[in-house]
Amino acid sequence: MVIIFCVTCERFYSRLADIKSKCTVALDVSPEECVSRKTIKNVLRLCDSRFSKMRVCGSFTADAGLPLQLVALITMYCIVLLQLAFL
């Protein structure tokens, strides 16, 4: 379940990056169309000012590295428990 969520979030992040790059290219290609230029600028401004990676409970980001971080956390916790058990 966590892996599916992380993959979906990563797809969303990559699509947002694609949209930003396509908007940048569209700004360079059609400087004469003021209506579409204004809309493209608004989209870019919104992406830059409002978007940050999604955070789970405000503590860690949901991206492709989340499953690895969870495995590292569980491994470290198990090592600490083993050290306490053999102390």
C-alpha positions in Angstrom: 0.0 0.0 0.0 2.8 2.4 0.9 4.7 1.6 -2.3 1.6 2.2 -4.5 1.1 5.6 -2.7 4.7 6.5 -3.2 4.7 5.6 -6.9 1.6 7.6 -7.4 3.1 10.6 -5.7 6.3 10.3 -7.7 4.2 10.2 -11.0 2.4 13.3 -9.9 5.7 15.1 -9.2 7.1 14.1 -12.6 4.0 15.2 -14.4 4.1 18.6 -12.6 7.7 19.0 -13.7 6.6 18.2 -17.3 3.9 20.8 -17.1 6.3 23.4 -15.9 8.8 22.6 -18.6 6.1 22.7 -21.3 4.8 26.0 -20.0 8.3 27.4 -20.2 8.7 26.2 -23.8 5.3 27.6 -24.7 6.3 31.0 -23.3 9.3 31.1 -25.6 7.4 29.9 -28.7 4.3 32.2 -28.6 5.2 35.6 -27.2 2.5 37.3 -29.3 -0.6 35.6 -27.8 -1.3 37.6 -24.6 -4.2 35.5 -23.3 -2.4 32.2 -23.3 0.8 33.9 -22.2 -1.0 35.3 -19.1 -2.5 31.9 -18.3 0.9 30.2 -18.7 2.5 32.7 -16.4 -0.2 32.2 -13.8 0.3 28.4 -14.0 4.0 28.8 -13.5 3.6 31.3 -10.7 1.1 29.0 -8.9 3.4 26.0 -9.3 6.4 27.9 -7.9 4.6 29.6 -5.0 2.0 27.0 -3.8 3.5 23.6 -4.5 5.7 21.6 -2.2 6.0 17.9 -1.9 3.2 16.2 0.0 4.0 15.5 3.6 2.5 12.7 5.6 1.3 14.0 9.0 3.7 16.9 8.5 6.7 14.8 9.4 8.1 13.3 6.2 7.7 13.7 2.5 5.8 11.1 0.3 8.1 10.4 -2.6 10.1 7.5 -4.1 12.5 7.4 -1.2 9.8 6.8 1.4 9.9 2.9 1.3 13.7 3.0 1.7 13.4 5.4 4.7 10.9 3.1 6.3 13.1 0.1 5.8 16.1 2.0 7.3 14.0 3.0 10.3 12.7 -0.5 11.0 16.3 -1.9 10.6 17.7 0.7 13.0 14.9 -0.1 15.5 15.6 -3.8 15.3 19.3 -3.3 15.8 18.7 -1.2 18.9 16.3 -3.8 20.3 18.9 -6.6 19.7 21.5 -4.5 21.4 19.3 -4.0 24.4 18.4 -7.7 24.5 22.0 -8.8 24.6 23.2 -6.2 27.1 
